[in-house]
């Protein structure tokens, strides 16, 4: 059975990015997460969309990130 949500570390592995980059993307709002208490869970659908359009993780031009 495939999981419906991933931890930020698991999502980073699936996306092929570093853990710190994944946490930064969450903080910047480029990687949407569900907050469950203090945990942040990334829905599988969000990861699928990012795999189809990896540019969505890149910071916008002119941003400080």
Secondary structure, DSSP 8 states (H G I E B T S, - for coil): ---SEEEHHHHHHHHT--HHHHHHHHHHTSS--EEETTEEEEEHHHHHHHHH-GGGGS--TT---
